[in-house]
């Protein structure tokens, strides 16, 4: 046997192994793009837009753009990273972009237009359908055929260090259709629709928000190091070890046991507060839907139970029923006649449970719901039309209205919960995971709706919020881009007399932020809801944001702001307030309300107010020598001052007396 014959089997094996390795090597060397580059994307018009990705180190990547038939090239660095800037024309499309090296990636249906980053907490996140169910949501979704509006939906992710790629829905951009818009940000969509209908410029929306989150979570480590209130916490995040998921879950299991021990609604594992024959003396009454913070329990984080007796027709007995409770903040366990029929975790989930036929009796039946609020709002807050008990053939009983209510325990009564290593309410972690990956992507501007979670630290927000805006502008390729935001809506129980308010102080911090260049604020003090922290009229919120953009960017002559306080003059027993954006000032509803006035004793009284031109004259028989006026200074104020465009005046005060959130950290 010759030498070749001896080694022939080994040679065949070598070639077989080599053929398996070559595709792997090629795969690793292939050009890859981050998620912001996909079919259906929008590139910012009239700029040098960055395109970037990875390839084999030292390889030359080629990008070809169909709108100008130009070819661009860049060499991947030692880590395989490359970046190319392509010149974009005025808006138009669709176009094609080819990216190639050892492989070819073709991006189809690309539009050139304006790209807007949309961020914040739940009122920005709130979808048209799903847990949001905004006003007229079914009709709005059905009409949402806008092929020139494109949607990029970020997924909730945290990170202790900056990430390079954004985790997104459907692996990239979606064309705006009824199917794709239903679970997308309502505010962002209505903003884009209003701008597009006036300009016909394609709009790309990068939606990256997370309900219940704080502004410092959306701010970079470097900026937080300049803010003494956040420097140490940000440093701790940066140096923290990787997520210990198993350890956290073990601690949470132990803490959950502590919760059930503290819950008076359970005895020896049995849900005694769900039983039909329960003694209900001592229970309160609460109308639902609505968050309990607006119903007399502003500081309750913990567990409470709701109960309701219902009388069903005899024909329903022994039949399966659907129990719909809409949305609950945060988690629930639902019982029917003492038996658990469902449980859901998450404030943004619809609750629909099947009640088995064997539980349905003739006459009186009992529904009990254990609600756990982990922070922020709490309670059965959803859509009144989605609270019902229904038969298979569509007969139903309305479950909104009065329920019995009793607190089982407050989290203040038990040891603190273990710190979730993936908790979004930690400094920098959302900036790292949900903003940093797109800082090289060219944008026209940003819209922002957040502040509820920082309201208790409103004075701190005066520094934090502008710092976050400047932080983003310093990092994005687009530099000093336009940044428009929504002022907090009216919410919670209306105060009987003038008083201090953390929400008013947060609105003031937002108003002060308009001093930054290229900013704008949409005031919505007239379209909130006393019992719902997520008001349903998101169409008007998006429209008011769009009014700012249309005026400041797109050259329209429309009014974009309600009256804004400029200065005051004291004239004996009156104070004369002077306003900007004051053309056609009037009182909505015919009566000018919401003003209070004080002397040097700092005691405010309800005031009489009269409009004269661009001024409002304020006085009260209780204040002979006034020094200060406040307008709409409350959680849920009376607010009636508008201009000829129907836009409401921003809440304000003329004094600078120390507020209730001063020094709160």
C-alpha angles and dihedrals in degrees: 000000000000125000092253091053091050093053097036095096090049092047090053090049090050092053091045091053092044091053089054094048098047095066090050091051090047091049091053090047094047122114111260129190130205118246095264088072113069143113113302094027127146122226120202112260127239098013144092098265119200121235115186145163143128136291138154112309112269095012120132115237120204126207121191123190121202097206093069101010090234126151123217128187138193135172120235113241126233090282093050096252121139136174132190129184116217123195113239125203130215115302121299145099161068095233139165129236121197121199116186147168117128088346133030125233116194119199110199134192092025117169130201111220141101123319121207127192111217118197146150136088135310099315089058092041094048107120127216091245128010113061091344104060093176123200111302089356097162093054093042091053093047090053096046099107103135110144091180092059113079128193131211111184118198119212120229108267134151130203135181091214132037114280126213100213132050118227107228143178117264091005093277148351125351129206110239108259134143089266098050098039098051094084096031128102109287094205092051093047095049090047091053093044093052093048094044095049090055099040108021087220112144110249127211117198121200103193114197113159140127128203120245095014131143126234094241089063087063094050127089125252092242093056093044088055087066092054112074094207092061108026098093095044092049091049090052091053093049094052096039118119122250117285113294095206097168093049092048093049091051091051091047091051090055092046091050088056089054089052093053091047089054094046109101088196090074128064119184089341095309121120097234094170088061096057118114096230096051120144101242098188108129094031118125128218124244129179115229146241100050141084115273091229087074093045102062102291105089096155102041116127109161139058130323133170129225124200133186132179115213131184114218126197115261089245090065095059114114094014131115113255135193115233110201118187098167110215128344129194111253121335134344146190114201126205133189116199089343097309122110112245101171150348133199135186119211138053093240100055126103114235115221117155133177115235107209116236093241091065096053113095133185113264119355121031130170131225120194127183125191108207123195118195112194096187141321115027123010139188144049097318107154138114114313090219091057096058108092149113109233140185124222091257093054104262109139147178120220111238098189119105130051120010129172111253135195133169114234096188144323122239085238086072096061136047114284118271117260113263110262107228087213095046108138092211095080125105116272099356097110094041088053096049106027108027108026094061091064102040091107093051111100113242137179094218148307136261120204135190113180141110107103091099092050097045094104088059098041097145089054089052089062087073101027100053098051088043090055092050092049089045093057092044091052091054106038119087087231092067118194094018125171114275118193124179143181122245115225116275126233111278143162131028116334113247118238094218136019109286144154120285134188090203090055089051091050090052088051090053089052092049090050089054090065086078087079112094119259094019131125135182130214110210114210101169088130102053105050128108127238093217102032123064086194105059113200101224096091091146091074093044091055091044093053092050088049091052089062093050094044091054101038101036110017100044099243117149095221123131109253105178138052120231112308122203112244108170145328137232122201113220111180106287094355137072119213114209120202120206141195120216084033103138110138095000112188142151118265109229090021098272124090108226140159102064125123129179136201142186128219090292087072092231111139125212131187107268140211113238134193129188119227115172109299092347138079119209113212130192145147133198087227094062117057097172107033124191105169143030131199127195126200088347102163142079090262106011134180103255121177107147112112137154131232090279089060092245117143126239115252115249111256146158131216095211128077097207116149113276131217094256094052108127095006111138 
